[in-house]
Amino acid sequence: MDDQQKQRSLLARFPPVLQWVLLAALSLVIAVPLEYADFPAALLIGPMLAGILVAVGGGSIRLPAPFFFFVQIVLAMMIAGTVSPELVGTFAANWPLFLAVVLSVIAMSTLCGWLLGRTAILPGTTAIWGSSAGAASTMLVMADAYGADVRLVAFMQYLRVVMVASLATVVAHFAAPQTAAQDVPWFGPFEPAALALTLAVGIGGGFLGTMLRVPAGAFLMPFVLGAALNFSGHLTVELPQWLLALSFALLGWRIGLGFTRSILLHARRALFPTFASIVVLIGFCGTLALLLIVLLGVDPLTAYLATSPGGLDSVAVIAASSDVDLSFVMALQTSRLVIITLIGPAVARFVADRT
């Protein structure tokens, strides 16, 4: 047994610097071929898969909180830059349908959690919080506050994110192999003053959201402020491609490194039921995408990404790298994040108390 434990912790005995070097090297080995194959969000998927390999191999490194804070504000400002009269008009014209889609996703994810808890596969509260489709970090905080098994909730939430992001990347690649990101130079010219103002708004909004304890505040508050300023013409969002690429990689590491060996061993009994529930949820969202295609004439890839069950940040990266109606995707995804953040905890508590 001791030999097995030593073998498991071999990578953990490496100095953190060497673990980060290994993680970076693996990320390049995986991401570069994906990038050359024109896979959308290769700079997210590659580091994410590398992070999973390092974490499962016993690595002890984790993305420090300040780096994840930085990732959230950059992605929030990136999405805020897409807010335009077209996006607002899209939401205003279709808000009843958007609301129906979002509530349907919440209902289906809650039903999956209820079934997992009702059949005693997982504890009731853990199943409900873990199955909630969206705002993964918020659900982890809420789960901890209400006595759920946070390790299982984390496993369920991040497994969903990995499955959705991976499948969405594959679908986007084969549906639209020519990506918009390929035409943008990595180190092209940019306006330093506009970049400084963009980051200032993002950092200020992130700190404000954190201090006010807004759920997912480090993401939502910069997005709200940036979107309002961008829409009113008082801010031109400036984010160089190299900065976005760095943020995508850090986000991939954040997701991948969450799949530690201890969490996987702890969750092995729930692996298949959780996987099955995620497949059902993805299939249900695909049906909603067909509804959007039929009723609104939305192109299939836009409809698929718009209805994908999170997370918003990874879907945003894939959408930004694909030939889709980004305004439509972000309008529906943002609506889902806001609504599930507002009512998700109450719904989860209500159902968990009755499971």
DOKOL-229407 format. One record per residue (C-alpha): x, y, z. Coordinates in steps of 0.05 Angstrom, whole numbers, padded with zeros to 5 digits, always signed. Layout:
<recs>
XYZ;...
</recs>
This chain:
<recs>
+00000+00000+00000;+00057+00048+00017;+00090+00034-00050;+00024+00050-00085;+00018+00115-00047;+00089+00134-00064;+00076+00118-00137;+00013+00160-00137;+00049+00219-00106;+00111+00216-00151;+00092+00277-00191;+00072+00314-00127;+00144+00305-00103;+00169+00346-00161;+00183+00419-00144;+00124+00464-00165;+00167+00499-00217;+00180+00433-00253;+00106+00415-00249;+00088+00482-00282;+00141+00470-00336;+00112+00401-00349;+00042+00430-00352;+00063+00484-00401;+00100+00433-00445;+00040+00386-00446;-00005+00444-00463;+00036+00462-00523;+00041+00389-00546;-00035+00383-00545;-00055+00454-00566;-00009+00465-00625;-00036+00407-00668;-00107+00428-00650;-00091+00499-00671;-00061+00476-00737;-00123+00432-00748;-00166+00495-00741;-00201+00471-00678;-00237+00529-00644;-00212+00546-00575;-00150+00501-00582;-00115+00546-00532;-00169+00529-00482;-00178+00455-00496;-00103+00439-00499;-00085+00468-00431;-00149+00439-00402;-00130+00368-00424;-00058+00379-00401;-00084+00402-00333;-00126+00339-00326;-00065+00295-00342;-00022+00331-00291;-00076+00331-00237;-00093+00258-00246;-00019+00242-00247;-00013+00268-00176;+00008+00340-00190;+00000+00387-00131;-00002+00454-00168;-00066+00495-00173;-00079+00560-00210;-00071+00616-00157;-00134+00656-00143;-00106+00723-00169;-00094+00691-00237;-00165+00665-00240;-00190+00734-00221;-00150+00762-00279;-00179+00709-00326;-00250+00727-00305;-00242+00802-00317;-00209+00792-00385;-00264+00744-00408;-00318+00789-00379;-00291+00849-00417;-00284+00807-00480;-00358+00790-00476;-00376+00861-00457;-00344+00884-00522;-00396+00843-00560;-00454+00881-00528;-00483+00923-00583;-00551+00949-00604;-00558+00884-00644;-00549+00841-00581;-00597+00883-00540;-00646+00882-00597;-00639+00806-00603;-00655+00797-00530;-00712+00847-00530;-00744+00814-00591;-00737+00743-00564;-00738+00749-00489;-00800+00703-00479;-00766+00648-00519;-00699+00660-00484;-00734+00656-00416;-00769+00592-00436;-00703+00561-00459;-00666+00581-00396;-00721+00556-00349;-00725+00491-00388;-00650+00479-00378;-00656+00494-00304;-00716+00447-00298;-00681+00390-00334;-00616+00397-00294;-00656+00399-00230;-00694+00337-00251;-00628+00300-00264;-00603+00320-00195;-00669+00299-00162;-00665+00230-00196;-00593+00220-00173;-00612+00238-00102;-00678+00200-00102;-00644+00136-00124;-00592+00144-00069;-00535+00145-00120;-00513+00210-00088;-00534+00248-00026;-00594+00292-00043;-00562+00361-00033;-00498+00340-00068;-00536+00314-00128;-00577+00378-00135;-00519+00426-00129;-00474+00384-00173;-00526+00379-00228;-00542+00453-00232;-00528+00475-00303;-00486+00538-00296;-00447+00584-00250;-00402+00527-00227;-00362+00569-00178;-00426+00598-00148;-00455+00528-00139;-00391+00505-00103;-00397+00563-00053;-00471+00549-00042;-00460+00474-00036;-00407+00486+00018;-00454+00533+00056;-00510+00482+00056;-00471+00420+00076;-00463+00384+00010;-00401+00343-00008;-00361+00398-00042;-00312+00349-00074;-00368+00312-00109;-00402+00377-00129;-00337+00402-00158;-00327+00336-00196;-00398+00339-00225;-00394+00412-00244;-00325+00409-00277;-00339+00343-00312;-00399+00378-00345;-00355+00438-00365;-00303+00392-00395;-00354+00350-00433;-00392+00411-00459;-00329+00449-00479;-00298+00388-00514;-00361+00370-00551;-00375+00442-00571;-00305+00449-00598;-00312+00386-00641;-00381+00408-00666;-00355+00478-00682;-00295+00449-00719;-00335+00405-00765;-00393+00454-00773;-00348+00513-00789;-00275+00493-00798;-00254+00563-00819;-00248+00603-00754;-00248+00678-00746;-00189+00675-00698;-00141+00652-00753;-00146+00720-00787;-00125+00759-00725;-00049+00769-00715;-00025+00748-00647;+00020+00808-00638;-00017+00859-00680;-00019+00933-00663;-00064+00956-00606;-00081+01020-00570;-00045+01021-00502;-00091+01074-00472;-00154+01035-00492;-00124+00971-00464;-00107+01006-00398;-00177+01033-00393;-00208+00966-00410;-00167+00931-00355;-00181+00987-00306;-00256+00979-00315;-00250+00904-00310;-00206+00904-00247;-00249+00957-00214;-00312+00919-00230;-00281+00853-00206;-00262+00882-00139;-00330+00915-00132;-00366+00850-00147;-00322+00813-00097;-00331+00864-00041;-00406+00865-00051;-00407+00789-00050;-00445+00786-00115;-00450+00713-00139;-00397+00705-00193;-00384+00779-00181;-00313+00778-00207;-00343+00760-00274;-00412+00791-00274;-00395+00861-00248;-00339+00875-00299;-00386+00849-00353;-00443+00894-00332;-00399+00956-00326;-00361+00941-00390;-00424+00926-00429;-00458+00990-00406;-00397+01033-00424;-00386+00998-00490;-00459+01003-00509;-00461+01077-00492;-00398+01091-00532;-00356+01113-00471;-00309+01053-00476;-00277+01016-00534;-00258+00947-00508;-00186+00933-00528;-00157+00864-00515;-00097+00841-00556;-00098+00770-00583;-00038+00749-00541;-00074+00771-00478;-00136+00732-00497;-00094+00671-00514;-00060+00674-00445;-00128+00680-00411;-00155+00620-00450;-00096+00578-00428;-00103+00599-00355;-00177+00582-00357;-00160+00513-00386;-00110+00501-00330;-00161+00523-00278;-00212+00472-00303;-00163+00416-00316;-00125+00420-00250;-00190+00412-00212;-00192+00338-00231;-00147+00314-00176;-00135+00240-00163;-00168+00245-00094;-00231+00276-00124;-00235+00222-00178;-00226+00166-00128;-00278+00198-00083;-00327+00205-00141;-00314+00138-00176;-00381+00109-00153;-00418+00168-00182;-00378+00171-00247;-00426+00134-00293;-00491+00163-00266;-00461+00233-00269;-00436+00221-00340;-00504+00196-00361;-00541+00255-00331;-00494+00303-00368;-00506+00267-00434;-00581+00273-00422;-00574+00348-00407;-00532+00360-00469;-00582+00321-00512;-00639+00362-00483;-00603+00427-00498;-00591+00401-00569;-00667+00393-00575;-00675+00465-00553;-00625+00486-00606;-00670+00452-00658;-00727+00494-00631;-00687+00558-00643;-00669+00535-00713;-00742+00521-00731;-00775+00581-00697;-00722+00636-00709;-00683+00610-00768;-00618+00612-00727;-00560+00576-00759;-00547+00508-00727;-00478+00524-00696;-00502+00589-00665;-00563+00553-00637;-00521+00496-00609;-00470+00542-00574;-00525+00588-00548;-00561+00530-00514;-00499+00491-00490;-00504+00482-00414;-00442+00522-00394;-00398+00546-00372;-00406+00614-00402;-00332+00631-00404;-00312+00568-00442;-00371+00574-00490;-00353+00647-00501;-00282+00627-00521;-00308+00575-00570;-00360+00623-00599;-00309+00678-00607;-00265+00629-00646;-00321+00607-00692;-00363+00636-00748;-00427+00646-00708;-00474+00702-00687;-00435+00720-00625;-00488+00770-00602;-00542+00716-00602;-00498+00665-00567;-00477+00713-00512;-00547+00741-00503;-00575+00672-00488;-00515+00648-00448;-00513+00711-00406;-00588+00706-00393;-00578+00635-00368;-00520+00654-00323;-00558+00713-00292;-00623+00674-00282;-00590+00612-00253;-00547+00655-00207;-00610+00690-00182;-00657+00630-00175;-00612+00569-00179;-00593+00567-00105;-00666+00575-00083;-00689+00520-00131;-00633+00474-00108;-00649+00485-00035;-00724+00474-00047;-00713+00408-00084;-00658+00383-00038;-00702+00393+00023;-00754+00348-00010;-00707+00294-00037;
</recs>
